[in-house]
């Protein structure tokens, strides 16, 4: 990029203030959202399609009392902004939009138009008082049902309830993502479709609501909570139906689905709780940024200066807790419940033999015992792949 080059911003570029010193710049056409600092934001505002790089540099230094050179601006535009489609004339070098790396084998099942037609019917659920009343009523139903049927899960029969469980769990997950899309639409932001993929070996639905970065923090948090809100409404409705029909299978399935829904508030996996915490802290890449704090401590030990604010300390604590959760899981598997690993091959073989013979009397606890070693294997493979990539670099 020559110093006399005159850069020009893309037509569909949008900016949203993330905090007092950071912004989100996005290209709706390319579906890229990038966090930038105050200096980069000020610099971009000077790009008017008439000034050259040298002229922009002079204006920036004079206006903001800085001492950067044109080559620095050229590198920023060429190596960072151009690849996201933020500048005109770089179509061949634009980085294609990619779905999150943690989401595997994803596939869209409802396109944007189909979702858009559906969510309009649910906008009323985000009226303040309607929402408060429905949450209170639904929580009461779930709580009463839970304590009234606390021991039902011990006698759960997969043969009698498998179809019910799969059907209602699928509808609940779909309704969860519809909640995210509805909240996004309610706040006037465009959304994408709804799809299905795998996260931590578990099938999950997802909704494309990346446009919420244009919303203020409190509205982004409402969007993040909307999935749990919709599933709460769904589960309470199904529990009422199961109670009226005197169906224990429907009731226990609904309670189980709600328990899984609450697990979405876990901030240590990329679920709703994670994104809520990320929005509260205004840190888009929470895991990456918190892990960086651990690296900073290593630099401090080597004698490099360390200047942290309160948010940096919180990220450091979050990183410690994330590793602690993983360590506790490993301790449980390797020392408390070694049988989950040692007996895993036999249990898998036994499960398939029983299913082949038509014996479906499998409890939730036995399924849970199989998920523990599967999760451990997945984490081990993922970490090995990460270390291999580091070594290759």
C-alpha positions in Angstrom: 0.0 0.0 0.0 1.7 3.2 -1.2 1.8 6.2 1.0 0.0 8.3 -1.6 -2.8 5.8 -1.7 -6.3 7.2 -0.9 -8.3 4.7 1.2 -12.1 4.6 1.0 -14.4 3.0 3.6 -17.0 0.4 2.5 -20.5 1.7 2.2 -22.1 -0.7 4.8 -19.6 -0.1 7.6 -21.2 0.4 11.0 -19.8 1.4 14.4 -21.2 0.5 17.9 -19.7 1.8 21.2 -18.7 -1.1 23.4 -17.2 0.8 26.3 -15.6 4.2 27.0 -12.4 3.2 25.0 -13.5 0.5 22.6 -15.9 0.0 19.6 -17.3 -2.7 17.4 -16.8 -2.1 13.7 -18.8 -4.3 11.4 -19.6 -5.0 7.8 -23.1 -6.4 7.4 -22.3 -7.8 3.9 -19.2 -9.7 5.0 -20.7 -10.5 8.5 -17.5 -9.5 10.3 -17.5 -7.8 13.7 -14.1 -6.5 15.0 -13.3 -4.8 18.4 -11.2 -1.7 17.9 -9.7 0.8 20.4 -10.3 4.5 20.6 -7.2 5.4 18.5 -8.2 3.1 15.6 -11.8 4.5 15.7 -10.5 8.0 15.5 -8.2 7.1 12.7 -11.0 5.4 10.7 -13.2 8.5 11.0 -10.5 10.5 9.1 -10.8 8.2 6.1 -13.0 10.2 3.7 -12.0 8.9 0.3 -10.1 12.1 -0.5 -7.1 12.1 1.8 -4.0 10.0 1.2 -2.3 7.9 3.8 0.2 10.6 4.4 -2.5 13.3 4.8 -4.5 11.1 7.2 -1.4 10.6 9.3 -0.7 14.3 9.5 -4.3 15.1 10.5 -4.3 12.3 13.1 -1.1 13.4 14.7 -2.2 17.0 14.9 -5.7 16.4 16.1 -4.9 13.7 18.7 -1.3 14.7 19.7 0.2 11.4 18.5 3.4 10.6 16.7 2.6 7.7 14.3 4.0 7.4 10.8 2.2 6.6 7.5 3.7 3.1 7.4 2.0 2.3 10.6 -1.4 3.3 9.2 -0.7 1.4 6.0 0.0 -1.8 7.9 -3.1 -1.3 10.0 -5.3 -0.9 6.9 -3.7 -3.5 4.8 -3.2 -6.2 7.5 -6.3 -5.7 9.6 -9.1 -3.7 8.2 -8.9 -4.7 4.5 -9.3 -8.4 5.3 -12.6 -7.8 6.9 -14.1 -5.9 4.0 -13.9 -2.5 5.7 -12.2 -0.9 2.8 -13.1 -0.7 -0.9 -10.9 -2.3 -3.5 -9.8 -5.4 -1.5 -12.5 -7.8 -2.5 -9.9 -10.5 -3.4 -8.3 -10.5 0.0 -11.4 -10.4 2.2 -11.4 -13.1 4.9 -14.5 -15.3 4.3 -17.0 -15.5 7.1 -16.6 -18.6 9.2 -18.8 -20.1 11.8 -17.3 -20.4 15.3 -14.5 -23.0 15.5 -16.0 -24.6 18.5 -19.2 -25.4 16.6 -18.7 -28.6 14.5 -20.7 -30.1 11.6 -23.2 -27.1 11.6 -26.1 -26.9 9.2 -28.9 -24.3 8.8 -32.4 -25.8 9.2 -34.4 -22.5 9.2 -33.4 -19.6 7.0 -33.6 -16.0 7.9 -37.0 -15.4 6.3 -38.6 -18.3 8.0 -37.3 -17.2 11.4 -38.3 -13.6 10.8 -41.9 -14.6 10.1 -42.1 -16.6 13.3 -40.5 -14.2 15.8 -43.0 -11.4 15.3 -45.7 -13.5 17.1 -43.6 -13.6 20.2 -42.6 -9.9 20.6 -45.2 -9.4 23.3 -43.3 -11.7 25.6 -40.7 -9.0 26.0 -43.1 -6.5 27.5 -41.7 -5.8 30.9 -44.7 -6.8 33.1 -45.8 -9.7 30.9 -42.2 -11.1 31.2 -42.1 -10.7 35.0 -45.5 -12.4 35.5 -44.7 -15.2 33.1 -41.2 -15.9 34.7 -42.7 -16.0 38.2 -45.6 -18.2 37.2 -43.4 -20.6 35.2 -40.8 -20.9 38.0 -43.5 -21.7 40.4 -44.8 -24.5 38.2 -41.4 -26.0 37.7 -40.4 -25.8 41.4 -43.7 -27.4 42.6 -43.4 -30.2 40.0 -39.7 -30.8 40.9 -40.2 -31.2 44.6 -43.4 -33.3 44.1 -41.6 -35.7 41.8 -38.0 -35.6 43.1 -37.5 -39.4 42.8 -39.1 -40.1 39.5 -35.8 -40.0 37.6 -34.6 -43.2 39.4 -37.3 -45.2 37.6 -37.0 -43.5 34.3 -37.6 -46.0 31.5 -36.0 -45.2 28.1 -38.2 -47.6 26.3 -41.3 -45.8 27.4 -39.9 -42.2 27.3 -37.2 -42.1 24.6 -39.5 -40.7 21.9 -41.1 -38.3 24.3 -37.7 -37.1 25.5 -36.2 -36.7 22.0 -39.3 -34.9 20.7 -39.7 -32.4 23.6 -35.9 -31.8 23.9 -35.7 -31.0 20.2 -38.7 -28.6 20.4 -37.2 -27.0 23.6 -33.8 -26.4 22.0 -35.5 -25.0 18.9 -37.6 -22.7 21.1 -34.5 -21.7 22.9 -32.9 -20.3 19.8 -36.2 -18.8 18.7 -36.0 -16.8 22.0 -32.6 -15.4 21.0 -33.9 -14.5 17.5 -37.1 -13.0 18.9 -35.3 -10.7 21.4 -32.9 -9.6 18.6 -35.8 -8.8 16.3 -37.7 -7.0 19.2 -34.8 -4.6 19.6 -34.8 -3.9 15.9 -31.7 -5.8 14.9 -31.5 -8.2 11.9 -30.8 -11.8 12.7 -29.9 -14.8 10.6 -31.3 -18.3 10.5 -31.3 -21.2 13.0 -29.1 -24.2 12.6 -27.9 -27.3 14.3 -24.3 -28.5 15.0 -22.1 -30.2 17.6 -20.4 -28.6 20.7 -18.4 -30.8 23.1 -19.8 -33.9 21.2 -23.4 -32.8 22.0 -25.9 -31.8 19.4 -26.9 -28.1 19.8 -29.1 -25.6 18.0 -27.8 -22.1 17.3 -29.2 -18.8 16.1 -27.2 -16.3 14.1 -27.6 -13.1 16.2 -24.2 -11.6 15.7 -25.9 -8.3 14.9 -26.6 -7.8 18.7 -23.2 -6.1 19.0 -24.9 -3.0 17.8 -27.1 -3.0 20.9 -26.1 -1.5 24.3 -24.9 -3.9 27.0 -28.2 -4.3 28.9 -30.1 -5.3 25.7 -27.4 -7.7 24.7 -27.8 -9.4 28.1 -31.5 -9.7 27.5 -30.9 -11.3 24.2 -28.5 -13.8 25.9 -31.1 -14.6 28.6 -34.0 -14.9 26.0 -33.2 -18.5 25.2 -33.4 -19.6 28.8 -36.6 -17.5 29.2 -38.3 -19.2 26.2 -37.3 -22.7 27.4 -38.6 -21.9 30.9 -42.0 -21.0 29.3 -41.9 -24.2 27.2 -41.0 -26.5 30.1 -43.7 -25.1 32.4 -46.3 -25.4 29.6 -45.3 -29.1 29.0 -45.3 -29.8 32.8 -48.9 -28.5 33.0 -49.9 -30.7 30.1 -48.2 -33.7 31.6 -49.9 -33.1 35.0 -53.3 -32.7 33.4 -52.7 -35.9 31.4 -51.4 -37.7 34.5 -48.2 -38.6 32.5 -45.1 -39.1 34.7 -43.0 -39.5 31.5 -43.9 -36.0 30.3 -43.3 -34.4 33.7 -39.9 -36.0 34.3 -38.8 -35.2 30.7 -39.8 -31.6 31.2 -37.9 -31.3 34.6 -34.8 -32.9 32.9 -35.0 -30.4 30.0 -35.3 -27.5 32.5 -32.2 -28.8 34.4 -30.3 -28.8 31.2 -31.6 -25.3 30.4 -30.2 -24.0 33.7 -26.8 -25.5 32.8 -26.7 -23.0 29.9 -26.0 -20.3 32.5 -22.7 -22.0 33.2 -20.1 -19.3 32.4 -17.2 -21.7 31.8 -18.5 -23.1 28.6 -19.6 -21.2 25.5 -23.2 -21.2 26.5 -25.6 -18.4 27.5 -23.9 -17.7 30.8 -20.6 -17.3 29.1 -21.9 -14.6 26.7 -23.8 -12.9 29.6 -20.5 -12.6 31.5 -18.7 -11.4 28.4 -21.3 -8.7 27.9 -21.2 -7.6 31.6 -17.4 -7.2 31.3 -17.6 -5.9 27.7 -15.0 -8.4 26.7 -16.0 -10.2 23.4 -13.3 -12.9 23.5 -13.6 -13.8 27.2 -11.7 -17.1 27.2 -8.8 -15.7 25.0 -8.5 -12.5 27.0 -8.7 -14.3 30.4 -6.0 -16.8 29.3 -3.8 -13.9 28.3 -3.8 -12.8 32.0 -2.2 -16.0 33.0 0.5 -15.4 30.4 0.9 -11.9 31.8 1.7 -13.4 35.2 4.4 -15.5 33.6 5.9 -12.3 32.1 5.8 -10.7 35.5 7.8 -13.6 37.0 10.4 -13.0 34.3 10.6 -9.3 35.4 8.4 -7.5 32.9 6.2 -4.8 34.4 2.5 -5.5 34.9 -0.2 -2.8 34.9 -3.7 -4.2 35.5 -7.0 -2.5 36.2 -10.0 -4.1 38.1 -11.3 -5.8 34.9 -7.9 -7.4 34.3 -7.9 -8.9 37.9 -11.4 -10.2 37.3 -10.3 -11.9 34.1 -7.4 -13.4 35.9 -9.7 -14.9 38.5 -12.0 -16.1 35.8 -9.1 -17.9 34.1 -8.1 -19.5 37.4 -11.7 -20.7 38.1 -12.0 -22.1 34.5 -8.9 -24.2 35.0 -10.0 -25.2 38.5 -13.3 -26.5 37.1 -11.4 -28.5 34.6 -9.1 -29.8 37.3 -12.0 -30.8 39.5 -13.6 -32.7 36.6 -10.3 -34.5 36.0 -9.9 -35.3 39.7 -13.4 -36.7 39.8 -12.9 -38.9 36.8 -9.4 -40.1 37.6 -9.5 -40.5 41.4 -13.1 -40.5 42.6 -14.9 -42.3 39.8 -12.1 -44.4 38.1 -14.7 -46.9 37.0 -16.2 -44.5 34.5 -12.9 -44.9 32.6 -12.0 -48.5 33.4 -15.5 -49.9 32.7 -16.2 -47.6 29.8 -15.5 -50.1 27.0 -17.6 -52.8 28.7 -20.4 -50.4 29.3 -20.5 -49.2 25.7 -20.5 -52.8 24.4 -23.2 -53.8 27.0 -25.4 -50.8 25.9 -25.3 -51.7 22.2 -26.0 -55.4 23.0 -29.0 -54.5 25.1 -30.3 -52.1 22.5 -29.8 -54.8 19.8 -31.8 -57.2 21.9 -34.6 -54.7 22.4 -33.8 -54.0 26.1 -34.2 -50.2 26.5 -34.4 -50.1 30.3 -31.6 -47.6 30.6 -31.6 -44.9 33.4 -30.4 -41.4 33.1 -27.6 -42.2 35.5 -26.2 -44.9 33.3 -26.2 -42.6 30.3 -24.5 -39.9 32.5 -21.7 -42.4 33.4 -21.0 -42.9 29.6 -20.9 -39.2 29.0 -18.1 -38.6 31.5 -15.4 -40.6 29.8 -16.6 -39.4 26.3 -16.2 -35.8 27.5 -12.7 -36.6 28.9 -11.6 -38.2 25.6 -12.9 -35.2 23.7 -11.0 -32.7 25.9 -7.9 -34.7 25.7 -8.0 -34.9 21.9 -8.7 -31.1 21.7 -5.8 -30.2 24.0 -3.4 -32.5 22.1 -4.5 -30.9 18.8 -3.8 -27.4 20.4 -0.4 -28.4 21.6 0.5 -29.9 18.2 -0.5 -26.7 16.5 1.7 -24.7 18.9 4.7 -27.1 18.3 4.2 -26.8 14.5 4.4 -23.0 14.7 
